[in-house]
Amino acid sequence: MNRETLLGKSRARIDAPAKVTGEAIYTADLKLPRMLYAKVLRSPHPHARILSIDVSKATSLKGVEAVITGRDAYGEKWGVFPYTQDHALIAIEKVRYIGEEVAAVAAETEEIAQEAIQLIDVRYEPLPAVFTIEEAMSEGAPKIHDQYERNLNIHVSINVGDVDKAFKEADVIVEDEVTSDGETYAMMEPYAVVAQYTTDGYLDVWVPNAGPHVRSKALSNLLKIPLNKVRIRHITIGGAFGGRSEVNPNDFVTCLLSIKARRPVKLVLSREETFIATRQVHDMKVWMKTGAKKDGTIIAKDYRAYYNGGAYSSTGPIATSIPFYVYEETYRLPNVRYNGYRVITNKCARGMFGHHGRAFQMGNTIQMDRIAEKLGLDPMDIRLKNALHSGDKTATGSVITSCGLSESIKTAASMSGWKEKRGKLPMYRGIGMGSLAIMCGFPMGFRSGSSAFIRMNESGQITVFTAIVDNGQGNENMAVTIAAETLGVPIGDVNLVNADTEMTEHDPGAYSQTATFVSGNAVMRAALDVKRQVLEIASSKLQVSIKDLDIQNGVVFATYDPSKNIKVANIAKIAMGMGNNIVGKGAYFPKISPDREWIKNPFGQMAGTYSFNTVVAEVEVDPETGVVKIVNVWEAQDCGNPINPKTIEGQIEGCVSRAGVGALQEELRWDKGLVLNANFLDYKMPLSIQQPSVTKKLITTNDPEGPFGAKEGALTCSMNVYKAVVSAVYDATGIWIREYPITPERILKALKRKKERGKQNHL
Amino acid sequence: MIVLNVNGREYTLDVPENKTLLEVLRADLELTGVKEGCDRGECGACTVLVDGKPFRSCMLLAVEAQGKEITTIEGLAKNGQLHPLQRSFIENQAVQCGFCTPGMVLTASAFLAENPQPSREDAARAISGNICRCTGYTKIIDAIMQASQRQQGVET
């Protein structure tokens, strides 16, 4: 008898009932006894020396319980890496962007806190500031941090093969310069923090985050509180998209206020503060050159990519690397030189976003398509020609294991009618393609691995303990499904305790597509350990050998004779009676190179596996208004083995919205250091009426390492959809747009330029 | 003192007249299913029904809502039975992070009450003032269509 599986079925998510009824509690919903309300005083200057701060009036205002400034911090600076510790998380001596935290107040009500903030008197000496990459790197530019000469924060240098020699051997060479404006994450939940410090020295923190253990360790270091006394608690999280990956200044000030007031403190940022003072997305400028042989084989690539990093390092070394890696994980690059420069400017610090370098990836698409055109090749065929396959090595030495890249290219092409459409559609209608890979996790030292444990109660029901965070993508449901499937108990018999540093073991966090592959693997192994213990007892009770036993619906049975069976609940009680309760433990550490480092040693195995995706998009361009409409999207995703297909579909549809529709309209607009569109009217969020129809195909590659063969499920689509759009706009108009987003203004400008040049349309 | 009728119950409240309905619902009545996403009427997360019509509770003063029937997400399920839209949102995985969900469900419920047999385009237009960052809206529209069909007695 074979047992039924939960996998591959689009079951409802366990977190949905609480969310549709309003029962789900997000950070801003929390109310604790004696809780105070916080407000932050933010810098009005992009760059200034703080001469003095007078908090006396604020402190004496009735109802104010604590006022803090940089003097109340402990002199530690935050950095993801020891060599990037440059962010005090509350200004000391200088402010470096408009919106930076200067002081904060905790009071009995929000109104009192707001009034108190206005009573704080700060004297600044404004300093010259820089806002663009060019300004920051120019001769004689003001230095924003003493340690960064010419404001150069990070330099990632990768040099493989002999690039100069390869260019000499190339039959065709293209060169492009591409820029992209920065975006905002725009998760629907504004940033919020609740911190509760008690006299026994414990600090409990509720905050939207992508990895509780990474967050508690950072706060422990910065606040000089032992790690066991800083506890990040589980809370529902309203989106992340890469913007909640590391400790945030707003966490720090809320904790400081609670420590000073010895009362719980809640800080809820306004939408504007969430735009200007949490994290933003890098704007970029990339120069790139590609050389290929006549048959379309790419033999040389040279990149100089500049990232506007804002005022602090944030996840800089990673953010300056990932755009390159997702590309090298897709195509064979025998000779490649990548120079990534992250530059400090007087803007809010920039973090990682799922789009991973719009200018970089769009530039790669432009060059691939341009080479294909010069050589008379189909853009699809040149992709297939250079695609990596299972067993290949990337330029920096990562072995690709399971790989559905070529299949994804062919599938997306055939679904969309590519061969009949590319270059053949009517004027102002076009079709384009984008393909990319992504790593499932990256080296984070000992944090690269995850461990989980599972206990069983006397009814044979289990509780899974894992640090897995759910930012909305369905990770909680994934963990429960994997445990239930592994053990053979109903989903309703599986409880979950997660994302709480006190109750769970270490875990990398929900970064870079690790959750299913790494954390899910640990949960599966813990469930296997439980299963082994259950079967051992069942074997002796039923007198059936373990290899002939399985579990379904909470019943252990002999596979050759299901009438020989015993309930898991009975086994749980037997185990308890033996003084040997069933508790399972499992850990997973991906097969990666432990000595790989983003700057010092960017070589070796990056991740345990990679996943692949291709998107084809069809667009319509209105030559009168310059408006681009995405008419149709087809995408083919290699996610290993899909655990819950509808969940992956939902991720894909979300990517098409954020990255596809977003590529036409999303950008932060600036007047020097001031964000001009820090609201949802002026920052153009993709809407329901803009969403194109998306035809989806999941390609099953059954990854040998992934839990039940599963790996990343859809972030690749995020990058591919905007690549496909830029290529489709070219197919529609004969114009390569090299500045992003692809706004109507830019389309009209380009159409006008083209008309002036009097060139014939390629059609 | 003001009197508010929320989810079928009357509340007599002592609130300053500059308080928005959103603030009063969340802070005074602890109806935290009403979400604050922007406080400027731009995102739709704080949508509640006022006499059956969707309103952004951040754009309405609490005093203005007196004498009207206010429904929040907490009041949509009746006698322990989820509203058909709540069921269809769950079944269609129209919920990811969930922050826009209460506003979406309430907007959709008012829309279906007025337009019980909409096209997908109608449904998309009805929720075009509610921003969702996660889902790309497709499954939300699936959920609205399924609830509509169920209300017509077509089981899907």
Chai-1 contact restraints between the chains, C-beta under 6 A:
chainA,res_idxA,chainB,res_idxB,connection_type,confidence,min_distance_angstrom,max_distance_angstrom,comment,restraint_id
A,A12,B,I90,contact,1.0,0.0,6.0,A-B,restraint_1
A,A12,B,E91,contact,1.0,0.0,6.0,A-B,restraint_2
A,A16,B,I90,contact,1.0,0.0,6.0,A-B,restraint_3
A,A16,B,V95,contact,1.0,0.0,6.0,A-B,restraint_4
A,K19,B,V95,contact,1.0,0.0,6.0,A-B,restraint_5
A,K19,B,G98,contact,1.0,0.0,6.0,A-B,restraint_6
A,K19,B,T101,contact,1.0,0.0,6.0,A-B,restraint_7
A,V20,B,Q86,contact,1.0,0.0,6.0,A-B,restraint_8
A,V20,B,F89,contact,1.0,0.0,6.0,A-B,restraint_9
A,V20,B,I90,contact,1.0,0.0,6.0,A-B,restraint_10
A,V20,B,T101,contact,1.0,0.0,6.0,A-B,restraint_11
A,G22,B,G33,contact,1.0,0.0,6.0,A-B,restraint_12
A,G22,B,I73,contact,1.0,0.0,6.0,A-B,restraint_13
A,G22,B,E74,contact,1.0,0.0,6.0,A-B,restraint_14
A,G22,B,P102,contact,1.0,0.0,6.0,A-B,restraint_15
A,A24,B,G98,contact,1.0,0.0,6.0,A-B,restraint_16
A,D29,B,T32,contact,1.0,0.0,6.0,A-B,restraint_17
A,A186,B,R133,contact,1.0,0.0,6.0,A-B,restraint_18
A,M187,B,R133,contact,1.0,0.0,6.0,A-B,restraint_19
A,M188,B,G37,contact,1.0,0.0,6.0,A-B,restraint_20
A,M188,B,F99,contact,1.0,0.0,6.0,A-B,restraint_21
A,M188,B,C100,contact,1.0,0.0,6.0,A-B,restraint_22
A,M188,B,R133,contact,1.0,0.0,6.0,A-B,restraint_23
A,E189,B,F99,contact,1.0,0.0,6.0,A-B,restraint_24
A,G238,B,C97,contact,1.0,0.0,6.0,A-B,restraint_25
A,G238,B,F99,contact,1.0,0.0,6.0,A-B,restraint_26
A,G239,B,C97,contact,1.0,0.0,6.0,A-B,restraint_27
A,G239,B,R133,contact,1.0,0.0,6.0,A-B,restraint_28
A,G239,B,C134,contact,1.0,0.0,6.0,A-B,restraint_29
A,R271,B,C38,contact,1.0,0.0,6.0,A-B,restraint_30
A,G472,B,Q96,contact,1.0,0.0,6.0,A-B,restraint_31
A,G472,B,C97,contact,1.0,0.0,6.0,A-B,restraint_32
A,G472,B,C134,contact,1.0,0.0,6.0,A-B,restraint_33
A,K646,B,Q93,contact,1.0,0.0,6.0,A-B,restraint_34
A,G650,B,Q93,contact,1.0,0.0,6.0,A-B,restraint_35
A,G650,B,T135,contact,1.0,0.0,6.0,A-B,restraint_36
A,G650,B,K139,contact,1.0,0.0,6.0,A-B,restraint_37
A,E653,B,G136,contact,1.0,0.0,6.0,A-B,restraint_38
A,E653,B,T138,contact,1.0,0.0,6.0,A-B,restraint_39
A,G654,B,C134,contact,1.0,0.0,6.0,A-B,restraint_40
A,G654,B,T135,contact,1.0,0.0,6.0,A-B,restraint_41
A,G654,B,G136,contact,1.0,0.0,6.0,A-B,restraint_42
A,V656,B,G136,contact,1.0,0.0,6.0,A-B,restraint_43
A,S657,B,G136,contact,1.0,0.0,6.0,A-B,restraint_44
A,F680,B,C38,contact,1.0,0.0,6.0,A-B,restraint_45
A,F680,B,E42,contact,1.0,0.0,6.0,A-B,restraint_46
A,F680,B,C43,contact,1.0,0.0,6.0,A-B,restraint_47
A,L681,B,E42,contact,1.0,0.0,6.0,A-B,restraint_48
A,M685,B,I131,contact,1.0,0.0,6.0,A-B,restraint_49
A,L687,B,S128,contact,1.0,0.0,6.0,A-B,restraint_50
A,S688,B,A124,contact,1.0,0.0,6.0,A-B,restraint_51
A,S688,B,I127,contact,1.0,0.0,6.0,A-B,restraint_52
A,S688,B,S128,contact,1.0,0.0,6.0,A-B,restraint_53
A,S688,B,Y137,contact,1.0,0.0,6.0,A-B,restraint_54
A,I689,B,A124,contact,1.0,0.0,6.0,A-B,restraint_55
A,I689,B,R125,contact,1.0,0.0,6.0,A-B,restraint_56
A,I689,B,S128,contact,1.0,0.0,6.0,A-B,restraint_57
A,Q691,B,G136,contact,1.0,0.0,6.0,A-B,restraint_58
A,Q691,B,Y137,contact,1.0,0.0,6.0,A-B,restraint_59
